[in-house]
Amino acid sequence: MVDNEVVRLVAVSFAALDFWREDDHAAAFHALLKSCRKASSPDAVCAAAIALGDGVDRVTARAFFETHYAPHAVHGAGQQGTVTGYYEPEVRGSRERGGAFDAPVYGRPHDLVMLTPDTERARFNDRITGVRETAEGQSPYYTREEIDAGVLSGRGLELLYLDDPVELFYMQVQGSGLVRLRDGSAVRLTYAAKNGHPYTSIGKLLIERGAIAPNAMSMAAVKAWLHADLERGRALLAENKSYVFFRELAEEEGRDGPLGAEGAALTPGRSLAVDASYHRLGLPVFVTVPDLAVEGAPFRRLMIAQDVGSAIRGPERGDLFWGTGEEAGAIAGSTHHIARFLVLLPKR
């Protein structure tokens, strides 16, 4: 984690953390274990976690975190911390194009060259981070509008076809998707790459243009606006030049859920997307959200930093993973709150 003029870390004690003892540390430990088991060279803390294994109870898990980590409050240049939510959409798809199934899901093009590490894409979101190789050299990769117009058609990149271009767009925003095929089977898609253009929030555009009032803004409201007039909706989507490509997970790889940026399966309510230029993936982060009620109490929970996102920028910015399907999507779409973050750094 970076400690500089942009972000300041202040050491605190576990005893000073409100509601630290009340959390389910075993749930956080099992999420951490997924990250540790994906590490190519586990550090000492991960080695200790792996040695403890799956059968850890809440008391043992809390003792593990208190023994191996030191909590630090995160303060970022006078800015308030913010959390949003994300989820894995469940959508309808087909292996073959036909009828309503007309929205192609593309795999990563062979001529796409990324200029920055994928986990740092939030850091460079205001500039081009991907290009294509041409005979004349490198050029910015195709935009959403160009791709939707068919510039990649016929290259053998089509993985699946969805029955709703709006759901395809939101699957790209979320970075993963569970696709129910016409024969009743399901496949899991995960993020493979993006075209390298900056991400533009269409929700912000709709607010700025008076199409949706700020107090009525939600993912459901944006979806309804897009569906009301698909041609008008496509024109708005084109203003977000960013485009995400996918890969299909093998059954074994996707069995436990969608994958985060580390390649570890995400855990609903315990996995957190962060800006990896500030927070190292795999670190525990205690998140407090006073205005977010879960099971009748304010959200105070130990999360594991396991993912990234183009819109997740800054040291006090997080995205809570809520799970798969419509219910998780409704929660994610309404999650936008002031939050406080305490990162747990390994003791030296």
C-alpha positions as CSV (number, residue, x, y, z in Angstrom):
1,M,0.0,0.0,0.0
2,V,1.2,3.5,-0.8
3,D,1.7,5.9,2.1
4,N,2.4,9.4,0.7
5,E,0.8,12.9,0.3
6,V,-2.3,11.4,-1.2
7,V,-3.0,8.8,1.5
8,R,-2.0,8.8,5.1
9,L,-2.1,5.6,7.3
10,V,-2.7,6.0,11.0
11,A,-1.9,3.0,13.2
12,V,-4.7,2.1,15.6
13,S,-5.4,-0.8,18.0
14,F,-7.9,-3.6,17.5
15,A,-9.4,-2.6,20.9
16,A,-10.2,0.8,19.5
17,L,-12.2,-0.6,16.5
18,D,-15.9,-0.3,17.1
19,F,-17.7,-3.6,16.7
20,W,-14.5,-5.4,15.7
21,R,-15.2,-8.3,18.1
22,E,-18.8,-8.7,16.9
23,D,-17.9,-9.5,13.3
24,D,-17.8,-13.1,11.8
25,H,-14.0,-13.3,11.3
26,A,-14.3,-16.9,10.2
27,A,-16.2,-15.7,7.1
28,A,-13.4,-13.2,6.3
29,F,-10.7,-15.8,7.0
30,H,-12.3,-18.2,4.4
31,A,-12.3,-15.4,1.8
32,L,-8.6,-14.7,2.7
33,L,-7.8,-18.4,2.3
34,K,-9.0,-18.3,-1.3
35,S,-6.6,-15.5,-2.1
36,C,-3.7,-17.3,-0.3
37,R,-4.3,-20.5,-2.2
38,K,-4.0,-18.6,-5.5
39,A,-0.7,-16.9,-4.5
40,S,2.2,-18.3,-6.5
41,S,4.5,-17.6,-3.6
42,P,2.5,-17.3,-0.4
43,D,4.0,-14.9,2.2
44,A,4.4,-15.9,5.9
45,V,0.8,-14.8,6.8
46,C,-0.7,-16.8,3.9
47,A,1.4,-19.8,4.8
48,A,0.0,-19.6,8.4
49,A,-3.6,-19.3,7.0
50,I,-3.1,-22.3,4.7
51,A,-1.7,-24.3,7.6
52,L,-4.9,-23.6,9.7
53,G,-7.1,-24.7,6.8
54,D,-10.8,-24.7,6.3
55,G,-12.1,-25.7,9.7
56,V,-11.4,-22.4,11.5
57,D,-14.1,-21.0,13.9
58,R,-14.8,-17.4,14.6
59,V,-12.6,-17.2,17.8
60,T,-9.6,-18.8,16.1
61,A,-10.1,-16.6,13.0
62,R,-10.2,-13.4,15.1
63,A,-7.0,-14.4,16.9
64,F,-5.3,-15.1,13.6
65,F,-6.0,-11.6,12.3
66,E,-5.0,-9.9,15.6
67,T,-1.8,-12.0,15.7
68,H,-0.6,-11.4,12.1
69,Y,-1.9,-8.0,11.2
70,A,-1.9,-4.4,12.5
71,P,-4.8,-2.1,11.7
72,H,-4.3,1.3,10.1
73,A,-6.9,3.9,9.4
74,V,-6.9,5.2,5.8
75,H,-7.1,9.0,5.3
76,G,-7.0,10.2,1.7
77,A,-6.3,13.9,1.2
78,G,-9.4,15.2,2.9
79,Q,-11.8,13.2,0.7
80,Q,-14.6,11.2,2.2
81,G,-14.5,7.5,1.7
82,T,-17.2,5.9,-0.5
83,V,-18.5,2.4,-1.2
84,T,-20.6,1.2,-4.0
85,G,-21.8,-2.4,-4.8
86,Y,-21.3,-4.8,-7.6
87,Y,-22.6,-8.3,-8.5
88,E,-22.6,-11.1,-11.0
89,P,-25.5,-10.7,-13.4
90,E,-27.5,-13.8,-14.4
91,V,-28.5,-13.5,-18.0
92,R,-30.0,-15.5,-20.9
93,G,-27.7,-16.6,-23.7
94,S,-27.2,-18.9,-26.6
95,R,-24.2,-20.6,-28.4
96,E,-25.8,-19.7,-31.7
97,R,-27.0,-16.4,-33.0
98,G,-30.7,-16.4,-33.9
99,G,-34.0,-14.8,-32.9
100,A,-33.7,-12.6,-29.8
101,F,-30.2,-13.8,-29.2
102,D,-28.4,-11.1,-31.2
103,A,-26.0,-9.4,-28.9
104,P,-22.5,-11.0,-29.2
105,V,-20.2,-11.5,-26.2
106,Y,-16.7,-11.1,-27.5
107,G,-13.5,-12.8,-26.3
108,R,-10.2,-10.8,-26.2
109,P,-9.1,-9.8,-29.7
110,H,-5.6,-10.9,-30.8
111,D,-4.6,-7.4,-31.9
112,L,-5.3,-5.8,-28.5
113,V,-2.2,-4.6,-26.7
114,M,-2.5,-3.3,-23.1
115,L,-0.2,-0.5,-22.1
116,T,-0.6,-0.8,-18.4
117,P,-1.1,-3.7,-15.9
118,D,-4.7,-4.7,-15.7
119,T,-4.9,-4.3,-11.9
120,E,-3.9,-0.6,-12.3
121,R,-6.5,0.3,-14.9
122,A,-8.3,2.6,-12.4
123,R,-5.1,4.7,-12.0
124,F,-4.9,5.4,-15.7
125,N,-8.6,5.7,-16.4
126,D,-8.3,9.2,-17.9
127,R,-6.1,8.1,-20.7
128,I,-5.9,5.3,-23.4
129,T,-4.5,2.1,-21.8
130,G,-5.0,-0.2,-24.8
131,V,-4.1,-0.1,-28.5
132,R,-4.2,-2.2,-31.6
133,E,-1.3,-3.1,-33.8
134,T,-1.5,-1.9,-37.4
135,A,0.9,-1.8,-40.3
136,E,1.4,1.9,-39.5
137,G,2.0,1.3,-35.8
138,Q,-0.2,1.5,-32.8
139,S,-3.6,3.1,-32.8
140,P,-6.3,3.5,-30.1
141,Y,-8.4,0.3,-30.0
142,Y,-11.9,0.3,-31.4
143,T,-14.6,2.1,-29.3
144,R,-17.8,0.7,-28.0
145,E,-19.7,2.4,-30.9
146,E,-17.3,0.8,-33.5
147,I,-17.5,-2.6,-31.9
148,D,-21.3,-2.5,-31.6
149,A,-21.4,-1.5,-35.3
150,G,-19.7,-4.9,-36.1
151,V,-16.0,-4.0,-36.6
152,L,-15.0,-7.3,-34.8
153,S,-17.6,-9.5,-36.5
154,G,-16.4,-12.5,-38.4
155,R,-13.1,-12.9,-36.5
156,G,-14.2,-15.9,-34.5
157,L,-14.3,-13.9,-31.2
158,E,-18.0,-14.5,-30.4
159,L,-18.3,-16.6,-27.3
160,L,-22.1,-16.4,-26.8
161,Y,-25.1,-14.3,-27.9
162,L,-27.4,-12.6,-25.3
163,D,-31.0,-11.6,-25.8
164,D,-30.6,-8.1,-24.3
165,P,-27.9,-5.6,-25.2
166,V,-28.6,-3.7,-22.0
167,E,-27.8,-6.8,-19.9
168,L,-24.7,-7.3,-22.0
169,F,-23.6,-3.7,-21.1
170,Y,-24.2,-4.3,-17.4
171,M,-22.4,-7.6,-17.5
172,Q,-19.4,-5.6,-18.9
173,V,-19.7,-3.0,-16.1
174,Q,-19.8,-5.8,-13.4
175,G,-16.9,-7.7,-15.1
176,S,-18.6,-11.2,-15.0
177,G,-21.8,-13.0,-15.7
178,L,-23.6,-16.3,-15.2
179,V,-25.2,-17.1,-18.6
180,R,-28.2,-19.5,-18.7
181,L,-28.3,-21.2,-22.0
182,R,-31.4,-22.3,-23.9
183,D,-30.8,-26.0,-23.1
184,G,-30.9,-25.2,-19.4
185,S,-27.1,-25.4,-18.7
186,A,-25.1,-22.5,-17.5
187,V,-21.7,-21.1,-18.2
188,R,-19.7,-18.5,-16.3
189,L,-17.9,-15.6,-18.0
190,T,-15.1,-13.6,-16.5
191,Y,-13.3,-10.4,-17.4
192,A,-10.5,-11.0,-20.0
193,A,-9.6,-7.4,-21.1
194,K,-10.9,-4.0,-21.9
195,N,-10.4,-1.9,-25.0
196,G,-8.4,0.7,-23.1
197,H,-10.7,3.6,-23.5
198,P,-11.7,5.6,-20.3
199,Y,-14.9,4.6,-18.6
200,T,-17.7,7.1,-18.7
201,S,-20.7,6.7,-16.2
202,I,-23.9,6.8,-18.2
203,G,-25.7,7.4,-14.9
204,K,-23.9,10.6,-14.4
205,L,-24.8,11.7,-17.9
206,L,-28.5,11.0,-17.3
207,I,-28.4,13.1,-14.2
208,E,-26.5,16.0,-15.9
209,R,-29.1,16.0,-18.7
210,G,-32.1,15.9,-16.4
211,A,-33.3,12.5,-17.6
212,I,-33.2,11.0,-14.1
213,A,-33.3,13.0,-10.8
214,P,-30.3,12.4,-8.5
215,N,-32.5,11.1,-5.7
216,A,-34.1,8.6,-8.2
217,M,-30.8,7.3,-9.6
218,S,-30.3,3.6,-9.5
219,M,-29.2,0.8,-11.8
220,A,-32.9,-0.2,-12.2
221,A,-33.8,3.4,-13.2
222,V,-31.0,3.4,-15.8
223,K,-32.0,0.0,-17.2
224,A,-35.6,1.2,-17.5
225,W,-34.5,4.3,-19.4
226,L,-32.4,2.3,-21.8
227,H,-35.1,-0.3,-22.4
228,A,-37.8,2.4,-23.0
229,D,-36.1,3.3,-26.4
230,L,-33.3,1.0,-27.4
231,E,-32.1,3.2,-30.2
232,R,-31.9,6.1,-27.8
233,G,-30.3,3.8,-25.3
234,R,-27.6,2.6,-27.8
235,A,-26.7,6.2,-28.5
236,L,-26.1,6.8,-24.8
237,L,-24.1,3.6,-24.4
238,A,-21.8,4.7,-27.2
239,E,-20.8,7.7,-25.1
240,N,-19.1,5.2,-22.8
241,K,-16.2,4.2,-25.2
242,S,-15.0,1.6,-22.8
243,Y,-15.7,-2.0,-23.8
244,V,-15.0,-5.3,-21.9
245,F,-14.0,-8.6,-23.4
246,F,-14.6,-12.0,-21.6
247,R,-13.4,-15.5,-21.4
248,E,-15.5,-18.6,-20.6
249,L,-14.5,-20.4,-17.4
250,A,-14.1,-24.1,-17.4
251,E,-16.6,-25.9,-15.1
252,E,-14.0,-26.6,-12.4
253,E,-12.6,-23.0,-12.5
254,G,-16.0,-21.4,-12.1
255,R,-17.6,-23.8,-9.7
256,D,-17.2,-21.6,-6.6
257,G,-18.3,-18.3,-8.2
258,P,-17.0,-15.4,-10.3
259,L,-13.3,-14.7,-10.2
260,G,-11.7,-11.5,-8.9
261,A,-8.5,-9.9,-10.3
262,E,-6.3,-12.3,-8.3
263,G,-8.1,-15.3,-9.9
264,A,-9.7,-16.3,-6.6
265,A,-13.4,-16.9,-6.4
266,L,-15.3,-14.0,-4.9
267,T,-17.3,-14.3,-1.6
268,P,-20.6,-12.4,-1.3
269,G,-20.4,-9.9,1.5
270,R,-16.7,-10.4,2.0
271,S,-14.9,-9.6,-1.2
272,L,-14.0,-6.0,-1.9
273,A,-12.8,-4.3,-5.1
274,V,-10.2,-1.6,-4.5
275,D,-7.8,0.6,-6.4
276,A,-4.8,-1.6,-6.5
277,S,-2.4,1.3,-7.0
278,Y,-3.1,2.1,-3.3
279,H,-4.1,-1.3,-1.7
280,R,-2.4,-4.6,-2.4
281,L,-4.8,-7.3,-3.4
282,G,-5.2,-10.0,-0.8
283,L,-5.1,-7.6,2.2
284,P,-7.9,-7.5,4.8
285,V,-9.8,-4.2,5.0
286,F,-12.3,-3.4,7.8
287,V,-15.1,-1.4,6.2
288,T,-17.6,0.7,8.2
289,V,-20.7,2.0,6.5
290,P,-23.0,3.7,9.0
291,D,-25.8,4.3,6.6
292,L,-25.9,0.8,5.1
293,A,-28.0,-1.6,7.2
294,V,-27.4,-5.3,6.9
295,E,-29.5,-7.7,9.1
296,G,-30.8,-4.7,11.0
297,A,-27.4,-3.2,11.9
298,P,-24.9,-0.8,10.3
299,F,-22.4,-2.5,8.0
300,R,-19.2,-3.1,9.9
301,R,-17.3,-6.0,8.3
302,L,-13.9,-7.3,7.6
303,M,-13.5,-7.7,3.8
304,I,-10.7,-9.0,1.6
305,A,-9.3,-6.9,-1.2
306,Q,-9.7,-9.3,-4.1
307,D,-10.8,-7.3,-7.2
308,V,-10.4,-4.1,-9.1
309,G,-12.7,-1.9,-11.2
310,S,-12.3,1.0,-13.7
311,A,-14.5,3.2,-11.6
312,I,-12.8,2.3,-8.3
313,R,-10.3,5.1,-7.9
314,G,-8.5,6.4,-4.8
315,P,-7.4,5.1,-1.4
316,E,-10.8,5.5,0.2
317,R,-12.9,3.9,-2.5
318,G,-14.4,0.4,-2.4
319,D,-16.9,-1.8,-4.2
320,L,-18.7,-4.4,-2.2
321,F,-19.4,-7.7,-3.9
322,W,-23.0,-8.9,-3.1
323,G,-23.3,-12.1,-5.0
324,T,-25.1,-13.5,-8.1
325,G,-28.5,-12.7,-9.7
326,E,-31.3,-10.3,-9.5
327,E,-31.5,-9.9,-5.7
328,A,-27.8,-9.2,-5.4
329,G,-28.1,-6.8,-8.3
330,A,-30.9,-4.8,-6.6
331,I,-28.7,-4.5,-3.4
332,A,-25.6,-3.6,-5.5
333,G,-27.6,-1.0,-7.5
334,S,-28.7,0.8,-4.3
335,T,-25.3,0.7,-2.6
336,H,-23.7,4.2,-2.6
337,H,-22.6,5.4,0.8
338,I,-20.0,7.3,2.8
339,A,-17.6,4.8,4.4
340,R,-14.5,4.4,6.5
341,F,-11.6,2.0,5.7
342,L,-9.0,0.4,8.0
343,V,-6.5,-1.7,6.2
344,L,-4.8,-4.6,8.0
345,L,-1.1,-4.6,7.2
346,P,1.0,-7.7,8.0
347,K,3.1,-7.3,11.1
348,R,6.9,-7.1,10.5
